[in-house]
């Protein structure tokens, strides 16, 4: 069951929400408080967020938290930030930011770079333009870690925040790096969002990758 949950999360990142929904709909875990059960709940909440079902995601995250029995390591169970994303989408940004800050404090205590970077990214994104420093710190934390997909998300979030602040030229560099990393990670859904941000920032990237064969244009390939 744990493997099913992780595969479903990969499918969500690849943009195949229908396959992820089918897989999670059939999955069952033994024991309400088992690790596989926690993984299934997390994957289901992430799917609801990807589908735009924010009220369902908030309720699912609350159920997820209720079964954790006090586990507070965001690297294992990031229910606070999942709830925050759902609440923010519903216009409850102040509540969302409070939860994100709470998770960030816990992540710093546990010390996992991936979890710290993720928490910084979400708290920074929720703070809008005031969160640019948090997003910069998220990138710095993640640069030295193996969390490449999370680094892509942080770079994308900072680029988007810079673009919203009117700093369009400055936004392009982190967005191009984010697009390259998302492509390498196979995160098609994230990559498409980054392309939209690049277009909004006035860039027209001809290719996805920054280096290697994938960075060549058709004429360069010929």
C-alpha positions as CSV (number, residue, x, y, z in Angstrom):
1,X,0.0,0.0,0.0
2,X,2.9,2.4,0.8
3,X,4.3,1.8,-2.7
4,X,0.8,2.5,-4.3
5,X,0.6,5.8,-2.4
6,X,4.1,6.9,-3.6
7,X,3.4,5.9,-7.2
8,X,0.1,7.9,-7.0
9,X,2.1,10.9,-5.9
10,X,4.5,10.5,-8.8
11,X,1.5,10.3,-11.2
12,X,0.1,13.5,-9.7
13,X,3.5,15.2,-10.4
14,X,3.5,13.9,-14.0
15,X,0.0,15.3,-14.5
16,X,-1.9,12.0,-14.8
17,X,-4.5,12.8,-12.3
18,X,-7.0,10.2,-13.6
19,X,-4.5,7.4,-13.1
20,X,-3.7,8.6,-9.6
21,X,-7.4,8.8,-8.7
22,X,-8.0,5.3,-10.0
23,X,-5.0,3.9,-8.1
24,X,-5.9,5.6,-4.8
25,X,-9.6,4.7,-5.1
26,X,-8.7,1.0,-5.1
27,X,-6.0,1.2,-2.4
28,X,-6.7,-0.1,1.1
29,X,-4.4,0.0,4.1
30,X,-4.3,-2.4,7.1
31,X,-4.6,-0.4,10.3
32,X,-5.9,3.1,10.6
33,X,-2.7,4.3,12.2
34,X,-0.2,2.4,10.0
35,X,2.5,4.1,7.9
36,X,0.8,2.9,4.7
37,X,-2.5,4.5,5.9
38,X,-0.7,7.8,6.6
39,X,0.9,7.7,3.1
40,X,-2.5,7.0,1.5
41,X,-4.1,10.0,3.3
42,X,-1.3,12.3,2.2
43,X,-1.5,11.2,-1.4
44,X,-5.3,11.7,-1.4
45,X,-5.0,15.2,0.0
46,X,-2.4,16.1,-2.6
47,X,-4.7,14.7,-5.4
48,X,-7.6,16.8,-4.1
49,X,-5.4,19.9,-4.2
50,X,-4.2,19.1,-7.7
51,X,-7.8,18.7,-8.8
52,X,-8.8,22.1,-7.2
53,X,-11.1,20.4,-4.6
54,X,-9.9,22.7,-1.9
55,X,-12.7,22.2,0.6
56,X,-12.3,18.4,0.3
57,X,-8.6,18.8,0.7
58,X,-9.0,20.8,3.9
59,X,-11.3,18.1,5.3
60,X,-9.0,15.4,4.2
61,X,-6.0,17.1,5.8
62,X,-7.9,17.4,9.1
63,X,-8.7,13.7,9.0
64,X,-5.0,12.9,8.1
65,X,-3.9,15.0,11.2
66,X,-6.4,13.2,13.4
67,X,-4.8,9.8,12.7
68,X,-1.2,10.8,13.3
69,X,-1.4,10.5,17.1
70,X,1.0,13.5,17.7
71,X,3.6,12.8,15.0
72,X,4.9,16.3,14.3
73,X,7.9,15.7,11.9
74,X,6.9,17.6,8.7
75,X,9.3,15.4,6.7
76,X,7.0,12.5,7.4
77,X,3.6,14.2,7.8
78,X,3.2,17.7,6.4
79,X,-0.5,18.0,7.2
80,X,-0.2,21.6,8.3
81,X,1.2,22.9,5.0
82,X,-1.3,20.8,3.0
83,X,-4.1,22.3,5.1
84,X,-2.6,25.8,4.6
85,X,-2.6,25.4,0.8
86,X,-6.3,24.3,0.9
87,X,-7.2,27.2,3.2
88,X,-5.4,29.8,1.1
89,X,-7.2,28.7,-2.0
90,X,-10.4,29.3,-0.1
91,X,-9.4,32.8,0.8
92,X,-8.4,32.1,4.4
93,X,-4.8,33.2,3.9
94,X,-4.2,34.4,7.5
95,X,-5.1,31.0,8.9
96,X,-3.0,29.3,6.2
97,X,0.0,31.4,7.0
98,X,-0.2,30.7,10.7
99,X,-0.2,26.9,10.0
100,X,2.7,27.2,7.5
101,X,4.8,29.1,10.1
102,X,4.0,26.5,12.7
103,X,5.2,23.8,10.4
104,X,8.3,25.7,9.5
105,X,9.2,25.9,13.2
106,X,8.8,22.2,13.5
107,X,10.8,21.5,10.3
108,X,13.7,23.6,11.7
109,X,13.6,21.6,14.9
110,X,13.9,18.3,13.0
111,X,16.4,19.7,10.6
112,X,15.7,17.8,7.3
113,X,16.8,20.1,4.5
114,X,14.0,18.9,2.2
115,X,11.3,19.6,4.9
116,X,12.8,22.9,5.9
117,X,13.0,24.0,2.3
118,X,9.4,22.9,1.6
119,X,8.1,24.7,4.7
120,X,10.0,27.9,3.8
121,X,8.7,27.8,0.2
122,X,5.1,27.4,1.3
123,X,5.3,30.1,4.0
124,X,7.1,32.4,1.6
125,X,4.5,31.9,-1.2
126,X,1.6,32.5,1.2
127,X,3.2,35.8,2.4
128,X,3.1,37.0,-1.3
129,X,5.7,39.8,-2.0
130,X,6.7,39.9,1.7
131,X,7.8,36.3,1.5
132,X,10.6,36.8,-1.0
133,X,13.3,36.5,1.7
134,X,11.8,33.2,2.8
135,X,11.8,31.9,-0.8
136,X,15.5,32.9,-1.2
137,X,16.3,31.0,2.0
138,X,14.4,28.0,0.7
139,X,16.5,27.9,-2.4
140,X,19.7,28.2,-0.4
141,X,18.7,25.4,1.9
142,X,17.7,23.1,-0.9
143,X,20.7,23.8,-3.2
144,X,22.9,21.5,-1.1
145,X,20.3,18.8,-0.7
146,X,19.1,15.9,-2.8
147,X,15.6,17.3,-3.0
148,X,15.8,18.4,-6.6
149,X,12.0,18.5,-7.2
150,X,11.5,20.6,-4.1
151,X,14.3,23.0,-5.3
152,X,12.4,23.3,-8.6
153,X,9.3,24.3,-6.7
154,X,11.2,26.9,-4.6
155,X,12.8,28.4,-7.7
156,X,9.4,28.5,-9.4
157,X,7.7,30.1,-6.4
158,X,10.5,32.8,-6.2
159,X,10.3,33.5,-9.9
160,X,6.5,33.9,-9.7
161,X,6.8,36.2,-6.7
162,X,9.3,38.4,-8.5
163,X,7.1,38.5,-11.5
164,X,4.1,39.6,-9.4
165,X,6.2,42.3,-7.8
166,X,6.9,43.8,-11.3
167,X,10.5,42.4,-11.4
168,X,9.9,40.5,-14.7
169,X,13.5,40.4,-16.0
170,X,14.8,39.2,-12.6
171,X,12.1,36.5,-12.4
172,X,13.3,34.8,-15.6
173,X,16.5,33.2,-14.2
174,X,14.9,31.3,-11.4
175,X,12.0,30.3,-13.6
176,X,14.4,28.9,-16.3
177,X,16.3,26.9,-13.7
178,X,13.0,25.7,-12.3
179,X,11.8,24.6,-15.7
180,X,15.1,22.7,-16.3
181,X,14.8,20.9,-13.0
182,X,11.1,20.1,-13.4
183,X,11.9,18.6,-16.8
184,X,14.7,16.5,-15.4
185,X,12.4,15.2,-12.6
186,X,9.6,14.4,-15.0
187,X,7.3,16.8,-13.2
188,X,5.1,17.7,-16.2
189,X,2.4,19.5,-14.2
190,X,4.9,21.8,-12.5
191,X,6.7,22.4,-15.8
192,X,3.6,23.6,-17.5
193,X,2.9,26.1,-14.7
194,X,6.5,27.4,-15.0
195,X,6.0,27.9,-18.7
196,X,3.0,30.0,-18.0
197,X,5.0,32.1,-15.5
198,X,7.8,32.5,-18.0
199,X,5.3,33.8,-20.7
200,X,3.9,36.2,-18.1
201,X,7.5,37.4,-17.4
202,X,8.0,38.1,-21.1
203,X,10.2,35.1,-21.9
204,X,9.6,32.6,-24.7
205,X,11.8,29.6,-23.9
206,X,12.3,27.5,-27.1
207,X,13.5,24.5,-25.1
208,X,13.0,23.0,-21.6
209,X,16.5,22.0,-20.6
210,X,19.4,24.4,-19.8
211,X,22.1,21.9,-20.7
212,X,22.7,18.6,-22.5
213,X,21.0,17.4,-25.7
214,X,17.6,18.6,-24.5
215,X,18.8,22.2,-24.6
216,X,19.4,22.2,-28.3
217,X,17.0,23.8,-30.7
218,X,15.9,21.9,-33.9
219,X,18.4,23.8,-36.0
220,X,21.2,23.1,-33.5
221,X,20.3,19.4,-33.6
222,X,20.6,19.4,-37.4
